[in-house]
Amino acid sequence: MANKNTAANGFGSLTLEKGVYEGEFRNGMRAGYGKSTFTLNGTCLVSEGEWTNDTLNSRSKKLYLVLADGTIVPHYDDEDYTAPDSTAT
């Protein structure tokens, strides 16, 4: 499946085979704030933060899993991270 990018510059989405990126783009690449979500067997891996040249900035990144039952599990490297409220819509 080909990638589909809805924005060369500004806010948009990039659809991948098993996931999607929603956020800012510059020159057709992920740049600025954005959120990437990949789903496998009902579990989602979410990575969000500031992106530069299609790479998530390690200083701003937030990584967490959303299990099929809605439980949010922070990535083990992010001790200071507070996961979003799983009841928020």
C-alpha positions as protocol buffer text, in pm:
chain_id: "A"
residue {
  index: 1
  type: MET
  ca { x: 0 y: 0 z: 0 }
}
residue {
  index: 2
  type: ALA
  ca { x: 139 y: 338 z: -96 }
}
residue {
  index: 3
  type: ASN
  ca { x: 175 y: 619 z: 154 }
}
residue {
  index: 4
  type: LYS
  ca { x: -70 y: 903 z: 112 }
}
residue {
  index: 5
  type: ASN
  ca { x: 29 y: 1249 z: 233 }
}
residue {
  index: 6
  type: THR
  ca { x: -252 y: 1507 z: 240 }
}
residue {
  index: 7
  type: ALA
  ca { x: -30 y: 1812 z: 296 }
}
residue {
  index: 8
  type: ALA
  ca { x: 307 y: 1925 z: 162 }
}
residue {
  index: 9
  type: ASN
  ca { x: 305 y: 2219 z: 403 }
}
residue {
  index: 10
  type: GLY
  ca { x: 80 y: 2288 z: 702 }
}
residue {
  index: 11
  type: PHE
  ca { x: -145 y: 2046 z: 892 }
}
residue {
  index: 12
  type: GLY
  ca { x: -239 y: 1714 z: 736 }
}
residue {
  index: 13
  type: SER
  ca { x: -216 y: 1338 z: 762 }
}
residue {
  index: 14
  type: LEU
  ca { x: 8 y: 1066 z: 626 }
}
residue {
  index: 15
  type: THR
  ca { x: -154 y: 725 z: 589 }
}
residue {
  index: 16
  type: LEU
  ca { x: 78 y: 426 z: 621 }
}
residue {
  index: 17
  type: GLU
  ca { x: 7 y: 54 z: 584 }
}
residue {
  index: 18
  type: LYS
  ca { x: -63 y: -2 z: 956 }
}
residue {
  index: 19
  type: GLY
  ca { x: -86 y: 349 z: 1089 }
}
residue {
  index: 20
  type: VAL
  ca { x: -135 y: 718 z: 1043 }
}
residue {
  index: 21
  type: TYR
  ca { x: 50 y: 1040 z: 1123 }
}
residue {
  index: 22
  type: GLU
  ca { x: -155 y: 1352 z: 1189 }
}
residue {
  index: 23
  type: GLY
  ca { x: 23 y: 1680 z: 1234 }
}
residue {
  index: 24
  type: GLU
  ca { x: 239 y: 1940 z: 1070 }
}
residue {
  index: 25
  type: PHE
  ca { x: 438 y: 1906 z: 748 }
}
residue {
  index: 26
  type: ARG
  ca { x: 711 y: 2113 z: 584 }
}
residue {
  index: 27
  type: ASN
  ca { x: 828 y: 2037 z: 231 }
}
residue {
  index: 28
  type: GLY
  ca { x: 631 y: 1711 z: 235 }
}
residue {
  index: 29
  type: MET
  ca { x: 803 y: 1579 z: 550 }
}
residue {
  index: 30
  type: ARG
  ca { x: 678 y: 1548 z: 906 }
}
residue {
  index: 31
  type: ALA
  ca { x: 796 y: 1867 z: 1078 }
}
residue {
  index: 32
  type: GLY
  ca { x: 643 y: 2043 z: 1377 }
}
residue {
  index: 33
  type: TYR
  ca { x: 402 y: 1890 z: 1626 }
}
residue {
  index: 34
  type: GLY
  ca { x: 241 y: 1561 z: 1528 }
}
residue {
  index: 35
  type: LYS
  ca { x: 113 y: 1226 z: 1645 }
}
residue {
  index: 36
  type: SER
  ca { x: 179 y: 888 z: 1487 }
}
residue {
  index: 37
  type: THR
  ca { x: -40 y: 587 z: 1568 }
}
residue {
  index: 38
  type: PHE
  ca { x: 27 y: 229 z: 1460 }
}
residue {
  index: 39
  type: THR
  ca { x: -219 y: -52 z: 1531 }
}
residue {
  index: 40
  type: LEU
  ca { x: -152 y: -425 z: 1557 }
}
residue {
  index: 41
  type: ASN
  ca { x: -394 y: -682 z: 1698 }
}
residue {
  index: 42
  type: GLY
  ca { x: -601 y: -417 z: 1876 }
}
residue {
  index: 43
  type: THR
  ca { x: -303 y: -250 z: 2046 }
}
residue {
  index: 44
  type: CYS
  ca { x: -191 y: 96 z: 1938 }
}
residue {
  index: 45
  type: LEU
  ca { x: 160 y: 236 z: 1965 }
}
residue {
  index: 46
  type: VAL
  ca { x: 139 y: 615 z: 1985 }
}
residue {
  index: 47
  type: SER
  ca { x: 433 y: 851 z: 1944 }
}
residue {
  index: 48
  type: GLU
  ca { x: 380 y: 1224 z: 1960 }
}
residue {
  index: 49
  type: GLY
  ca { x: 586 y: 1537 z: 1991 }
}
residue {
  index: 50
  type: GLU
  ca { x: 798 y: 1765 z: 1774 }
}
residue {
  index: 51
  type: TRP
  ca { x: 917 y: 1623 z: 1442 }
}
residue {
  index: 52
  type: THR
  ca { x: 1205 y: 1741 z: 1221 }
}
residue {
  index: 53
  type: ASN
  ca { x: 1275 y: 1596 z: 875 }
}
residue {
  index: 54
  type: ASP
  ca { x: 1047 y: 1293 z: 937 }
}
residue {
  index: 55
  type: THR
  ca { x: 1219 y: 1216 z: 1271 }
}
residue {
  index: 56
  type: LEU
  ca { x: 1061 y: 1246 z: 1617 }
}
residue {
  index: 57
  type: ASN
  ca { x: 1268 y: 1473 z: 1842 }
}
residue {
  index: 58
  type: SER
  ca { x: 1389 y: 1262 z: 2135 }
}
residue {
  index: 59
  type: ARG
  ca { x: 1358 y: 1553 z: 2381 }
}
residue {
  index: 60
  type: SER
  ca { x: 989 y: 1614 z: 2315 }
}
residue {
  index: 61
  type: LYS
  ca { x: 865 y: 1263 z: 2237 }
}
residue {
  index: 62
  type: LYS
  ca { x: 590 y: 1089 z: 2426 }
}
residue {
  index: 63
  type: LEU
  ca { x: 552 y: 717 z: 2362 }
}
residue {
  index: 64
  type: TYR
  ca { x: 274 y: 500 z: 2498 }
}
residue {
  index: 65
  type: LEU
  ca { x: 62 y: 196 z: 2421 }
}
residue {
  index: 66
  type: VAL
  ca { x: -316 y: 194 z: 2415 }
}
residue {
  index: 67
  type: LEU
  ca { x: -433 y: -162 z: 2478 }
}
residue {
  index: 68
  type: ALA
  ca { x: -749 y: -306 z: 2324 }
}
residue {
  index: 69
  type: ASP
  ca { x: -937 y: -250 z: 2653 }
}
residue {
  index: 70
  type: GLY
  ca { x: -842 y: 122 z: 2654 }
}
residue {
  index: 71
  type: THR
  ca { x: -566 y: 93 z: 2915 }
}
residue {
  index: 72
  type: ILE
  ca { x: -281 y: 338 z: 2851 }
}
residue {
  index: 73
  type: VAL
  ca { x: 71 y: 214 z: 2923 }
}
residue {
  index: 74
  type: PRO
  ca { x: 357 y: 472 z: 2914 }
}
residue {
  index: 75
  type: HIS
  ca { x: 681 y: 375 z: 2741 }
}
residue {
  index: 76
  type: TYR
  ca { x: 940 y: 264 z: 2997 }
}
residue {
  index: 77
  type: ASP
  ca { x: 1181 y: 549 z: 2910 }
}
residue {
  index: 78
  type: ASP
  ca { x: 924 y: 816 z: 2986 }
}
residue {
  index: 79
  type: GLU
  ca { x: 905 y: 808 z: 3368 }
}
residue {
  index: 80
  type: ASP
  ca { x: 799 y: 1174 z: 3383 }
}
residue {
  index: 81
  type: TYR
  ca { x: 525 y: 1134 z: 3124 }
}
residue {
  index: 82
  type: THR
  ca { x: 160 y: 1144 z: 3222 }
}
residue {
  index: 83
  type: ALA
  ca { x: -50 y: 952 z: 2971 }
}
residue {
  index: 84
  type: PRO
  ca { x: -363 y: 1118 z: 2833 }
}
residue {
  index: 85
  type: ASP
  ca { x: -697 y: 1045 z: 2995 }
}
residue {
  index: 86
  type: SER
  ca { x: -834 y: 732 z: 2825 }
}
residue {
  index: 87
  type: THR
  ca { x: -1190 y: 858 z: 2880 }
}
residue {
  index: 88
  type: ALA
  ca { x: -1135 y: 1182 z: 2684 }
}
residue {
  index: 89
  type: THR
  ca { x: -1285 y: 1201 z: 2337 }
}
